Amino acid sequence: MTSADASDPVNFHRRRFVRIASAGLALLPTSAVTFGSEARAVTPAGPAMPSFGPLRQIDAGGLSIGYVDAGPSDGRPVILLHGWPYDIHSYAEIVPALASKGFRVIVPYLRGFGTTRFLSGSAMRNAQQAALAVDVVALMDSLRLEKALLAGFDWGARAANVVAALWPERCRAMVSVSGYLIGSREANRAPLPPKAELGWWYQFYFATERGRAGYAANRRDFARLIWQLGSPAWNFDAATFDRSATALDNPDHVDVVIHNYRWRIGIAPGEAKYDVLEERLAASPLISAPTMTLEGDANGAPHPDSGSYAKKFTGWYEHRLIKGGVGHNLPQEAPQAFVDAVVDIDGVRA
């Protein structure tokens, strides 16, 4: 993406199971990867346990994005987007399953996570919804992907929703956990009933400087608590948590997270270059791409009722409730259900 494109995001697009499924499945190439103008392999620090292997790194828009790229290079592209406070390992059991079915599977670290970095030290550590979606399109441009199947949860589902709504020609189909998540800052100004507000306790905490300092000092304890509250029936072990928690050590992580939640409730500004996009998003645009929405039957995080958003999808649409005590991190808690959703929606023709 050129500097002109970065200043005009409205127009710039007009451009791995943790256990290997079989002994012969290679999740990633072992050769060095391109990082700017220098060839480099990037291996994340963390516990010694099965993982994706070396990461790739690519400049896209204003970021150097760390990402997994698995499966045949000419396979149908699928981009899997994680949420907060999770990371790419939410898809550790999904990537090899999809790669073995012929998909090219791309899993990027979002801005503020893992090895993704801002290219400019002076760039605003912005995490408004439009910025996260522009990152996805910029990644697609850098990888020369005209169109991809987008799938995600939490922040990742929102980013996928935005891309599908604003740039439908770039989204072949979509899997969205918790449905339609495009937000309006103006609508978010309206108070919710007390019980509903209670679920957003961390949003209010992050609105204070005490909250920023508390998150910076205790981000792993904070993330573990969010995992437990969002997925009360998921008995994840310490190694599973620690593998993902390393992604929160990103130097921009706190700034990005705090901005995301402050921006949502209107107490932190966004960037003017996204104003036109946000105006369109505030109108809750419809999504025409074939869509599968998923929800876990034990999601402890705030999420909309499926009946409230079904009409937002005007193309082929199906909603699936995933049972068995499945919580907020649905891809990692119910990987087979997520794989099935991707495979099934890929078979739909718009």
PyMOL commands that set and color helices and strands:
alter all, ss='L'
color gray80, all
select helices_A, chain A and resi 3-7+88-91+95-99+129-142+155-166+168-170+185-188+194-198+201-206+209-217+219-230+238-249+253-264+272-282+306-308+310-312+330-333+335-346
alter helices_A, ss='H'
color red, helices_A
select strands_A, chain A and resi 33-35+38-40+56-60+63-70+76-81+103-108+117-118+148-152+171-177+291-296+317-322
alter strands_A, ss='S'
color yellow, strands_A
deselect
rebuild
show_as cartoon
